[in-house]
Amino acid sequence: MLFSPLSLGELELPNRLVMAPLTRVRTGKEGIPGPLVVEHYRQRASLGLIVSEGTYPSPAGRSYPGQPGLITPEQIAGWKTVTDAVHAEGGRMFAQIMHGGRVSHEDITGGHQIVGPSPVAIDGETRTYSGKQPYPVPRELSTDELPVVIQEFVTASRNAIEAGFDGVELHSANGYLLHEFLAPNTNVRTDSYGGSPENRARFVIEAVNAVVEALGANRVSIRISPQHNVQGIEETDAADVRATYEVLVNSIAPLNLAYLSILHDDPSGELVQDLRARFNGTFLVNTGFGAITSREDAISLITDGHADAVVVGRPAIANPDLARRWREGLPLNEPDQATFYGEGAKGYTDYPEYQPA
């Protein structure tokens, strides 16, 4: 069943393997995808769906040196060369729209102030163009600014369609801005966007609705990671987590999005499967950063009915022909973690396709 077709929005996927959004920071200081990025994604077009690395919707939303954007005409044109190449190979591709929130530094954003739901900094350092520096305290977004940020998501999503993407995935996971609004330790607001689970979910729900209104629900999806306590996120109260994500999923379910993607270390567990039932639409799972998803894991998640498709990261990095290798039970290339982030082709476009001995 992992290699059977799947309808997703208006797309027909040839298999149920989805390439995870993977930060690879190879678009330079201007955030413009070039020929190397084109080749990287083109090589992986046989996967059922490719989700791009996180693209920033505003200068203040940029999290990493070398991260691509979807703001300028040059960035849009660069992505158009990527999507054209993927489509020429018969592939399908969504753009992940990612505002980094407090996961950044002014040295990365070009002097734009770091913002978040509340003035709560990450305890630690980030890599900037000037070396490692402590995370700054973000400036709390005012209530009046929130519609402006939502419009940035809308504009970037429209730009994605102009760039030839088949749809967009809103990044509400892994400690970035939308996730920061959901989590109680990063959102300590006292207005209508903070406090209760309903209030903390409000901004994400409004952002999803706005992008759906602009693009149509069949081109919009969302990624969440409940209880994924990375980059300073603390979702440790099980009852609060359940209440928050129930509000979120119950509110977006009637929109009939293209899919809901959940990153969680227990994808067959009660929380994830309850959210799946509430969403009642195409459902993707990713087992998380802690463990690499194996072929056997992916097959069992589909065969046992826990997901409609499986999102994979590191196997897709190291194996551009992963769909064929897993379908035929062929040996895999091993990913080289030392080359995940950086510049150049090494560890990016130089992984070979399978060749018989």
Secondary structure, 3 states (H helix, E strand, C coil): CCCCCEEECCEEECCCEEECCCCCCCCCCCCCCCHHHHHHHHHCCCCCEEEEEEEECCHHHCCCCCCCECCCHHHHHHHHHHHHHHHHCCCCEEEEECCCCCCCCHHHHCCCCCEECCCCCCCCEEEECCEEEECCCCEECCHHHHHHHHHHHHHHHHHHHHCCCCEEEEEECCCCHHHHHHCCCCCCCCCCCCCCHHHHHHHHHHHHHHHHHHHCHHHEEEEECCCCCCCCCCCCCHHHHHHHHHHHHHHHHHHCCCEEEEECCCCCCHHHHHHHHHHCCCEEEECCCCCCCCHHHHHHHHHCCCCCEEEECHHHHHCCCHHHHHHHCCCCCCCCHHHCCCCCCCCCCCCCCCCCC
